[in-house]
Amino acid sequence: MLDFEAILSLNKIFENWYINDVKQEHQTIPTMAYRLEASDIVAEKIKISVVFK
C-alpha cells in the first residue's frame, strides 16, 4: 500500500483526475489524496493523470 498526494498549481484550471484512465469521482479540487492498492497496478505500472480545461 502506498499513499499518494498531488498538489497542482492554483493558477491552473483542471477538469478531473484519472487513475489508469478511470475518472475519479468527487475529485474536483487541485489536491488529490489516494491510497494505491495492489489492484491499481496494471502491467507493473500505474497511471495517474489530470486533465486541464
PyRosetta script that sets phi, psi and omega in degrees:
from pyrosetta import init, pose_from_sequence

init()
pose = pose_from_sequence("MLDFEAILSLNKIFENWYINDVKQEHQTIPTMAYRLEASDIVAEKIKISVVFK")
pose.set_psi(1, 140.3)
pose.set_omega(1, -178.8)
pose.set_phi(2, -139.7)
pose.set_psi(2, 131.2)
pose.set_omega(2, 175.4)
pose.set_phi(3, -90.9)
pose.set_psi(3, 133.5)
pose.set_omega(3, -177.7)
pose.set_phi(4, -121.5)
pose.set_psi(4, 134.4)
pose.set_omega(4, 175.1)
pose.set_phi(5, -136.6)
pose.set_psi(5, 129.6)
pose.set_omega(5, 178.3)
pose.set_phi(6, -122.2)
pose.set_psi(6, 140.8)
pose.set_omega(6, 178.1)
pose.set_phi(7, -129.5)
pose.set_psi(7, 119.2)
pose.set_omega(7, -180.0)
pose.set_phi(8, -89.6)
pose.set_psi(8, 158.8)
pose.set_omega(8, 174.3)
pose.set_phi(9, -63.2)
pose.set_psi(9, 138.1)
pose.set_omega(9, -178.5)
pose.set_phi(10, -71.3)
pose.set_psi(10, -14.4)
pose.set_omega(10, 179.8)
pose.set_phi(11, -87.4)
pose.set_psi(11, 2.8)
pose.set_omega(11, 176.1)
pose.set_phi(12, -104.1)
pose.set_psi(12, 141.9)
pose.set_omega(12, 176.1)
pose.set_phi(13, -105.6)
pose.set_psi(13, 121.8)
pose.set_omega(13, -176.9)
pose.set_phi(14, -116.5)
pose.set_psi(14, 164.2)
pose.set_omega(14, -176.9)
pose.set_phi(15, -103.7)
pose.set_psi(15, -56.5)
pose.set_omega(15, -176.5)
pose.set_phi(16, -156.4)
pose.set_psi(16, 158.0)
pose.set_omega(16, 171.7)
pose.set_phi(17, -96.8)
pose.set_psi(17, 148.0)
pose.set_omega(17, 178.1)
pose.set_phi(18, -135.1)
pose.set_psi(18, 141.7)
pose.set_omega(18, 171.4)
pose.set_phi(19, -123.4)
pose.set_psi(19, 120.4)
pose.set_omega(19, -174.8)
pose.set_phi(20, 51.0)
pose.set_psi(20, 44.2)
pose.set_omega(20, 177.6)
pose.set_phi(21, 66.2)
pose.set_psi(21, 14.3)
pose.set_omega(21, 177.1)
pose.set_phi(22, -104.2)
pose.set_psi(22, 121.2)
pose.set_omega(22, 179.8)
pose.set_phi(23, -61.1)
pose.set_psi(23, 132.5)
pose.set_omega(23, 179.5)
pose.set_phi(24, -91.6)
pose.set_psi(24, 113.2)
pose.set_omega(24, -178.3)
pose.set_phi(25, -66.9)
pose.set_psi(25, 145.7)
pose.set_omega(25, 175.6)
pose.set_phi(26, 65.0)
pose.set_psi(26, 22.1)
pose.set_omega(26, 176.1)
pose.set_phi(27, -108.4)
pose.set_psi(27, 77.7)
pose.set_omega(27, -173.7)
pose.set_phi(28, -120.0)
pose.set_psi(28, 21.6)
pose.set_omega(28, 175.6)
pose.set_phi(29, -119.6)
pose.set_psi(29, 161.8)
pose.set_omega(29, -174.1)
pose.set_phi(30, -75.0)
pose.set_psi(30, 7.5)
pose.set_omega(30, 172.0)
pose.set_phi(31, -121.0)
pose.set_psi(31, 149.0)
pose.set_omega(31, 178.9)
pose.set_phi(32, -140.2)
pose.set_psi(32, 127.1)
pose.set_omega(32, 173.2)
pose.set_phi(33, -113.8)
pose.set_psi(33, 134.1)
pose.set_omega(33, -175.6)
pose.set_phi(34, -149.3)
pose.set_psi(34, 137.8)
pose.set_omega(34, 176.1)
pose.set_phi(35, -98.5)
pose.set_psi(35, 111.1)
pose.set_omega(35, 179.9)
pose.set_phi(36, -74.0)
pose.set_psi(36, 134.5)
pose.set_omega(36, 177.9)
pose.set_phi(37, -114.8)
pose.set_psi(37, 161.7)
pose.set_omega(37, 178.6)
pose.set_phi(38, -56.9)
pose.set_psi(38, -32.9)
pose.set_omega(38, -179.3)
pose.set_phi(39, -69.0)
pose.set_psi(39, -15.2)
pose.set_omega(39, 177.5)
pose.set_phi(40, -77.1)
pose.set_psi(40, -16.6)
pose.set_omega(40, -176.0)
pose.set_phi(41, -84.0)
pose.set_psi(41, 125.5)
pose.set_omega(41, 179.7)
pose.set_phi(42, -123.6)
pose.set_psi(42, 121.2)
pose.set_omega(42, -178.8)
pose.set_phi(43, 53.2)
pose.set_psi(43, 44.3)
pose.set_omega(43, 178.1)
pose.set_phi(44, 64.7)
pose.set_psi(44, 21.3)
pose.set_omega(44, -179.5)
pose.set_phi(45, -139.7)
pose.set_psi(45, 160.6)
pose.set_omega(45, 170.2)
pose.set_phi(46, -134.4)
pose.set_psi(46, 138.9)
pose.set_omega(46, -178.8)
pose.set_phi(47, -113.0)
pose.set_psi(47, 118.8)
pose.set_omega(47, 176.0)
pose.set_phi(48, -116.8)
pose.set_psi(48, 123.1)
pose.set_omega(48, -177.1)
pose.set_phi(49, -140.0)
pose.set_psi(49, 163.8)
pose.set_omega(49, 178.4)
pose.set_phi(50, -135.1)
pose.set_psi(50, 142.9)
pose.set_omega(50, 178.3)
pose.set_phi(51, -109.9)
pose.set_psi(51, 126.9)
pose.set_omega(51, 178.6)
pose.set_phi(52, -94.9)
pose.set_psi(52, 150.5)
pose.set_omega(52, 177.4)
pose.set_phi(53, -78.8)
pose.dump_pdb("model.pdb")
